[in-house]
């Protein structure tokens, strides 16, 4: 089990073995249902327990398990078999459905998270401070954190301008962001993350100072052009995004000519490395 998977899932279950796989197309983790049930239910036959649970949830019109996906996961005999899996949200919903003392610590943890998020609704500064504290724990210095928070604010200004231009869907925001990235870096956000060996991690959090500056410039240039040109709809905004990316691309080119090397790096801030043992084929 990779170190990242232990951190994301196994740590929740006190480092018990949970089969976890990453779907790069959907950019999310999937977790074995039978493994989850085997740990939290205390059952000697987790597969049978899962069938009973599935039947009960179906009667309750709960689709958590009834509509789960299947992936090929490695069994004890070292062979791969189609196995029911759920995403992170589904994992927690299964845990909430199992009456067991093993599930109680996780349920209490979820309740604590819920209370904290409600507190943040009444006092947003709590969420802001939580983000700053998390960056400090990860080893980022105060100057970097300050720039990162400002970058988040600048991003919100850009999405606000896009909204004024008729952009309302998350998919459209992603398309425009990718146009900026592709024009100045040659890669969309997903390709850039893959180049850096990332999965769920933030791309900006794993960029060099120069990469962050270029990413910021691309979005700021796009924002100012959009404010000036007032594009409406996705097609017009794509053209503006490309122009903002082109300005950044020219800056990158000039800097690289002076430095004599590329400023795009595969380096990241992770203390672990992802290793894919086998390509997992999703059932469509």
C-alpha positions as CSV (number, residue, x, y, z in Angstrom):
1,X,0.0,0.0,0.0
2,X,1.4,3.4,-1.0
3,X,2.2,5.9,1.6
4,X,-0.3,8.4,0.2
5,X,-3.1,5.8,0.5
6,X,-2.2,5.0,4.1
7,X,-2.5,8.7,4.8
8,X,-5.8,9.2,3.0
9,X,-7.7,6.1,4.0
10,X,-5.8,3.6,6.1
11,X,-5.1,6.2,8.8
12,X,-8.8,6.5,9.3
13,X,-9.0,2.7,10.1
14,X,-5.9,2.7,12.4
15,X,-3.7,1.5,9.5
16,X,-5.8,-1.6,8.8
17,X,-5.4,-2.8,5.2
18,X,-7.9,-1.2,2.9
19,X,-7.7,-1.8,-0.9
20,X,-7.7,1.7,-2.5
21,X,-7.3,2.6,-6.1
22,X,-7.1,5.9,-8.0
23,X,-9.1,6.6,-11.1
24,X,-7.2,9.2,-13.0
25,X,-10.0,10.1,-15.4
26,X,-12.4,11.0,-12.6
27,X,-9.6,12.2,-10.3
28,X,-10.9,10.4,-7.2
29,X,-10.1,7.4,-5.0
30,X,-12.3,4.3,-4.8
31,X,-12.3,2.0,-1.8
32,X,-13.2,-1.7,-1.5
33,X,-16.7,-2.0,0.1
34,X,-16.0,-5.5,1.5
35,X,-12.8,-4.2,3.2
36,X,-14.6,-1.3,4.8
37,X,-17.4,-3.6,6.1
38,X,-14.9,-6.2,7.3
39,X,-13.2,-3.7,9.6
40,X,-16.2,-1.8,10.9
41,X,-18.8,-4.5,11.2
42,X,-16.8,-7.1,13.2
43,X,-18.4,-9.8,11.1
44,X,-16.6,-13.1,10.3
45,X,-18.2,-13.0,6.9
46,X,-18.0,-9.4,5.6
47,X,-19.2,-10.4,2.1
48,X,-22.4,-11.8,3.5
49,X,-22.8,-8.9,5.8
50,X,-22.4,-6.6,2.8
51,X,-25.1,-8.4,0.9
52,X,-27.5,-8.0,3.9
53,X,-26.5,-4.4,4.3
54,X,-27.0,-3.8,0.5
55,X,-30.5,-5.3,0.8
56,X,-31.4,-3.2,3.8
57,X,-30.2,0.0,2.2
58,X,-32.1,-0.8,-1.0
59,X,-35.3,-1.1,1.0
60,X,-34.5,2.3,2.6
61,X,-34.0,3.7,-0.9
62,X,-30.4,4.5,0.0
63,X,-28.2,4.2,-3.1
64,X,-24.8,4.3,-1.3
65,X,-24.1,0.6,-1.9
66,X,-26.8,-0.4,-4.4
67,X,-25.3,1.7,-7.2
68,X,-21.6,1.3,-6.4
69,X,-19.0,0.8,-9.1
70,X,-16.8,-2.2,-9.7
71,X,-13.1,-2.2,-10.2
72,X,-10.6,-5.0,-10.6
73,X,-8.8,-5.4,-7.2
74,X,-6.1,-7.8,-6.2
75,X,-7.2,-10.6,-3.9
76,X,-5.2,-12.8,-1.6
77,X,-4.4,-15.2,-4.4
78,X,-2.7,-12.3,-6.2
79,X,-5.3,-12.3,-9.0
80,X,-7.6,-9.4,-9.9
81,X,-11.4,-9.7,-9.5
82,X,-14.2,-7.3,-10.1
83,X,-15.0,-5.8,-6.6
84,X,-17.6,-3.4,-5.4
85,X,-16.1,0.0,-4.6
86,X,-17.3,3.4,-3.5
87,X,-15.7,6.9,-3.4
88,X,-14.7,8.7,-0.2
89,X,-18.3,10.0,0.4
90,X,-19.7,6.6,-0.1
91,X,-17.2,5.1,2.3
92,X,-18.4,7.4,5.1
93,X,-22.0,6.7,4.3
94,X,-21.4,3.0,4.7
95,X,-19.7,3.5,8.0
96,X,-22.6,5.6,9.2
97,X,-24.9,2.6,8.2
98,X,-23.1,0.0,10.3
99,X,-24.0,-0.4,14.0
100,X,-20.7,-1.3,15.5
101,X,-18.3,-0.1,18.2
102,X,-15.5,-0.1,15.6
103,X,-17.4,2.5,13.6
104,X,-18.0,4.8,16.6
105,X,-14.6,6.6,16.6
106,X,-15.0,7.4,12.9
107,X,-18.6,8.6,13.5
108,X,-17.5,10.8,16.3
109,X,-14.7,12.2,14.1
110,X,-17.3,13.0,11.3
111,X,-19.5,14.7,13.9
112,X,-16.6,16.8,15.0
113,X,-15.9,17.8,11.4
114,X,-19.5,18.7,10.9
115,X,-19.5,20.9,14.0
116,X,-16.4,22.7,12.8
117,X,-17.8,23.4,9.4
118,X,-21.0,24.8,10.9
119,X,-18.8,27.1,13.1
120,X,-17.1,28.3,10.0
121,X,-20.4,29.3,8.4
122,X,-21.0,31.7,11.3
123,X,-17.3,32.8,11.5
124,X,-15.5,32.4,8.1
125,X,-12.2,33.6,9.7
126,X,-12.0,30.1,11.4
127,X,-11.8,28.5,7.9
128,X,-9.2,31.0,6.8
129,X,-7.1,30.3,9.9
130,X,-7.5,26.6,9.5
131,X,-6.0,26.9,5.9
132,X,-3.1,28.9,7.2
133,X,-2.4,26.4,10.0
134,X,-2.5,23.5,7.5
135,X,0.0,25.2,5.3
136,X,2.3,25.9,8.3
137,X,2.1,22.2,9.3
138,X,3.2,21.2,5.8
139,X,6.3,23.4,6.1
140,X,5.4,26.4,4.0
141,X,6.9,29.7,5.2
142,X,4.8,32.8,6.1
143,X,5.8,34.7,2.9
144,X,4.6,31.8,0.7
145,X,1.4,31.4,2.7
146,X,0.6,35.1,2.3
147,X,1.1,34.9,-1.5
148,X,-1.0,31.7,-1.7
149,X,-3.9,33.4,0.1
150,X,-3.7,36.4,-2.2
151,X,-3.6,34.0,-5.2
152,X,-6.8,32.5,-4.0
153,X,-8.4,35.9,-3.7
154,X,-7.2,36.8,-7.2
155,X,-8.7,33.6,-8.5
156,X,-12.1,34.6,-7.0
157,X,-11.9,37.9,-8.8
158,X,-11.3,36.1,-12.1
159,X,-14.3,33.7,-11.6
160,X,-16.4,36.8,-10.7
161,X,-15.6,38.4,-14.0
162,X,-16.3,35.1,-15.8
163,X,-19.7,34.9,-14.1
164,X,-20.5,38.4,-15.3
165,X,-19.7,37.1,-18.8
166,X,-22.3,34.4,-18.5
167,X,-20.1,31.6,-17.2
168,X,-21.9,29.6,-14.5
169,X,-21.0,25.9,-14.7
170,X,-18.0,24.3,-13.0
171,X,-17.2,22.6,-16.3
172,X,-17.0,25.9,-18.1
173,X,-14.7,27.3,-15.4
174,X,-12.4,24.3,-15.8
175,X,-12.4,24.7,-19.6
176,X,-11.3,28.4,-19.4
177,X,-8.7,27.6,-16.7
178,X,-7.3,24.9,-19.0
179,X,-7.1,27.3,-21.9
180,X,-4.9,29.6,-19.9
181,X,-2.6,26.8,-18.7
182,X,-2.3,25.2,-22.1
183,X,-1.4,28.4,-23.8
184,X,1.4,29.4,-21.5
185,X,2.7,26.0,-20.3
186,X,1.7,23.6,-23.1
187,X,-0.3,21.5,-20.6
188,X,-3.8,21.6,-19.2
189,X,-4.2,21.5,-15.4
190,X,-4.7,17.7,-15.4
191,X,-1.6,17.1,-17.6
192,X,0.4,19.5,-15.5
193,X,-0.5,17.7,-12.3
194,X,0.4,14.4,-13.9
195,X,3.7,15.8,-15.0
196,X,4.4,16.7,-11.4
197,X,3.3,13.3,-10.1
198,X,0.2,14.7,-8.3
199,X,-3.3,13.4,-7.9
200,X,-5.7,15.1,-5.5
201,X,-3.1,17.6,-4.4
202,X,-3.3,21.3,-5.4
203,X,-1.2,22.1,-8.4
204,X,-0.4,25.6,-7.1
205,X,0.8,24.2,-3.8
206,X,3.4,22.2,-5.7
207,X,4.7,24.8,-8.1
208,X,8.0,26.7,-7.9
209,X,7.9,30.4,-7.2
210,X,8.3,31.1,-11.0
211,X,5.6,28.7,-11.9
212,X,3.2,30.3,-9.4
213,X,4.1,33.8,-10.7
214,X,3.3,32.7,-14.3
215,X,0.0,31.0,-13.3
216,X,-1.0,34.2,-11.4
217,X,0.0,36.4,-14.4
218,X,-2.1,34.2,-16.8
219,X,-5.2,34.6,-14.6
220,X,-4.7,38.3,-13.9
221,X,-4.1,39.1,-17.6
222,X,-7.2,37.1,-18.5
223,X,-9.2,38.9,-15.9
224,X,-8.1,42.4,-17.0
225,X,-8.7,41.6,-20.7
226,X,-12.2,40.2,-19.8
227,X,-13.0,43.4,-17.9
228,X,-11.9,45.5,-20.9
229,X,-13.4,43.4,-23.7
230,X,-16.6,42.2,-21.9
231,X,-16.8,38.8,-23.6
232,X,-20.1,36.9,-23.3
233,X,-20.5,33.2,-23.3
234,X,-18.0,30.4,-23.4
235,X,-16.7,30.8,-26.9
236,X,-15.8,34.5,-26.5
237,X,-14.3,33.9,-23.0
238,X,-12.1,31.0,-24.4
239,X,-10.6,33.5,-26.9
240,X,-9.8,35.9,-24.0
241,X,-8.4,33.1,-21.9
242,X,-6.0,32.2,-24.8
243,X,-4.9,35.8,-25.1
244,X,-4.2,36.0,-21.4
245,X,-2.3,32.7,-21.6
246,X,-0.4,34.0,-24.6
247,X,0.8,37.1,-22.7
248,X,2.1,34.7,-20.0
249,X,3.6,32.4,-22.6
250,X,5.6,35.3,-24.0
251,X,6.9,36.2,-20.5
252,X,7.9,32.6,-19.9
253,X,9.7,32.4,-23.3
254,X,11.7,35.6,-22.6
255,X,12.7,34.4,-19.1
256,X,13.8,31.0,-20.4
257,X,15.9,32.6,-23.1
258,X,17.7,34.6,-20.4
259,X,18.1,31.6,-18.1
260,X,18.9,29.1,-20.8
261,X,16.6,26.5,-19.3
262,X,12.9,25.7,-18.8
263,X,11.1,27.1,-15.9
264,X,8.5,24.3,-16.0
265,X,9.6,21.7,-13.5
266,X,8.4,18.2,-12.5
267,X,9.4,18.9,-8.9
268,X,6.7,18.9,-6.2
269,X,6.4,19.4,-2.5
270,X,5.3,15.9,-1.7
271,X,7.2,13.6,0.7
272,X,5.9,10.5,-1.0
273,X,5.6,9.1,-4.5
274,X,2.7,7.4,-6.2
275,X,3.3,4.0,-7.7
276,X,0.7,2.3,-9.9
277,X,1.1,-1.4,-9.6
278,X,-1.4,-2.1,-12.4
279,X,-3.7,-0.1,-14.7
280,X,-7.2,-0.4,-13.3
281,X,-10.0,-0.6,-15.9
282,X,-13.2,1.1,-14.9
283,X,-16.5,-0.5,-15.8
284,X,-18.6,1.8,-17.9
